Amino acid sequence: MKAEGAQVRAEPRNGSETRAPVAYIDSIWYARMTSPELESYLGPEWASLLPELNLRPTEPSPGDTAGELSPPAEAEQVVVWPRDAAALTSIRNPYLAAELARAANEWMVEQVLPRESRLLGSILVATHLPQLAAEEIRQRAQHRQMRQVVVASNALGRTLGHPVYRPIVEACAETALPLAVESGTVLDAGREATAGGSVGTDLERRVLASESLMTHLLGLVSNGVFESFPDLRVVLSGGGIAWLASVLWRLDVNFKGVHREIPWVTSTPSETVAEHVRLTTFPIEEAPPGELAKLVEFAGGPQLLVYGSGGPGDDAEPVARILAVLPEEWAEPVVHGNARALYGD
Amino acid sequence: METREVDLSEVGPARYDVGAADGFRDGEMRVVRAGRIEVGVARLGRTFYALHNRCPHAGGPLCLGRLAPHVKAPIGAAGTIDLDRMRPVISCPWHGWEYDVATGRALMDPKLRVRTYPVVVEEGRVYVDTSRHRQADG
């Protein structure tokens, strides 16, 4: 699906000339509740548990509260993500985790989405209690600006393809909302954030951010989730885009060798990924010029990518930066068309 | 499954006597040398099959792998496994790639196919004809 009349032009490569701004869709813009907002939406009973859990932001940062730092005017649509979603996984109390997600969604509906019609919301769910999460998805999906479901890491120590999470996947398919997976390696996320074990430094966390996405992708494929839900779309975010080619090379060849183990999977994994999976560009790798696009091409091409700025904040990646490292003809699908097809008008 | 390598002598143009039919146990795969090529000859029920002992994927000794019924499942029914005993499959011992024994087609890669050969049983003897490829019916 391609938006009619989309005005997308690559920014000048050398930055020396100025052109009309690019019209784009930003698939990741973070917003976070302030402490008073969190307390208010959580209610006094649950909020009384929070100080021990050290969840409250101590210093305001960009994106705290819905009104701060509006996305640039050139952004036609902006998908708002709850910041620090992965912190939910560190919550041991499953009921509190579900309440935190509920509070975040209530806040999203009341404080964020009414501000501008171009803002599209994310339904945050805690994975501790999949059935409760599914109910939350079905209820929030009724809001027309809610356009995706966000999960981060996993609370039950299984990949998102495991049948234990089936209620969440089923609810996404039923409501026709993409299931967005955030890499979930925030330092306090705790369990199962990286494949070899928990990491201790921010450096490790940043570099290994793609690991949990690989694991979830393999889980979704091998458990036949895309065969069970042929219209399901999954967005993998926060781990960059270079890793997918390597995984698909290994996955496709090994799939042929172990197919008797998973006869319910009928398509070659790379074909499944091309149809069902998208990666956000944020945070994009700083690779040698031209090399990144080659890897994405091997993995399936520009249809896989949706631009996300990761804003607001110092580490946000403006659309010009992404366009500068990708082929010019990829601009329209990556910064506009793919996201439009994924999230709708 | 039992395998054994025997050099066969040609009993006609590209025609080889693999042995007595009643010497094959059900499910047996016998790897033999027929001229310049190695052939796996298998018996499943009353049917005999013959195929080239070379995996088209990476050149592995295909017929030394596992001979088993085709495994299938209803689409999307994770955790459900059905065996199609009418459709034997050979798995290469190197990487596990599977081929339909009757047609030679790779199950998960339609571009790949291993050669199959006609097998006949005459007067209790099993003969393989390596001059012709068996026509796939699938």
Interface residues (C-beta under 8 A of the other chain):
Chain A: P163 N223 G224 V225 E227 S228 F229 V253 N254 F255 K256 G257 V258 H259 R260 I262 P263 W264 T266 T268
Chain B: H57 A68 V71 K72 A73 P74 I75 G76 A77 A78 G79 T80 I81 D82 V89 S91 C92 H95 G96 W97 E98 A106 L107 M108 D109
